[in-house]
Amino acid sequence: MRALTEIAPGVLVATSSYDVTTTTVVVGSSGGCLVIDPAVTVAELTGLAGELAAMGLRPAAGWSTHPHWDHVLWSRELGDAPRYAAPSAITVAQTSRDGILDGVRRAAPGHDLELVGRLRSLDAAAIPWDGPEARLVVHDGHAPGHGAVFLPGSGVLVAGDMCSDIEIPLLDTVAADPLGDYRTGMERLASLPGVRQVVPGHGHVGDAGELRRRLGLDRAYLDAVAAGKPAADPRLTAASPQWLRTAHEQQVRYFQR
Ligand SMILES: [Zn+2]
């Protein structure tokens, strides 16, 4: 079964069975590709590697948008390309390695844990690789060193765990200023010129209008919880997964302190 869908010339997205998690592949020159957040199950990563090989592509670089377990995966079949993340994401990937491995064991068993979170620190404006310019927008908010990738050539914004149509903003509540960090990151993404499509880490690809709609929902949600008001967010319903409702309740409690 073909999992990758071309959303723009040379930009392909696959969606995992786990939590609507996306993998983005950017096609480079001479058979190389950039793989962002390969996700999630062992079978899906094996399938991804097979599909890339069938297309004559091999990963030339990897990028993890942030140090949460479902965004730092890899498989032997994807090869030994350098895998990068922003410096503060690397720090967290190291200090919270036990929690990351627990998450993998629990929700995506069978991965080679040696490969989980094996990332190189990259402090740069763009990912160094032989392919379309992949600009980095590094900010805090959802997680330290969260790094969105903007592809100016195709107008695709790979937003990591921001700008979702199915998840409310999820704050890093152990940070000194969770709300300020999140708003700063969100507004940096909002102010990027030339975004034509957004790929959230969890959810569905949207166009520029849809990105604006999601950012509007995010601002309204944050304003409400920060003011201690009920957040009537369409992404939060009785049908939402329990973990998302729990995260919302924790955020409400955080601002009530
Ligand atoms: Zn996350």
Residues whose N, C-alpha, C, O or C-beta is under 5 A from the ligand:
A	BS01	ZN	H68 D161
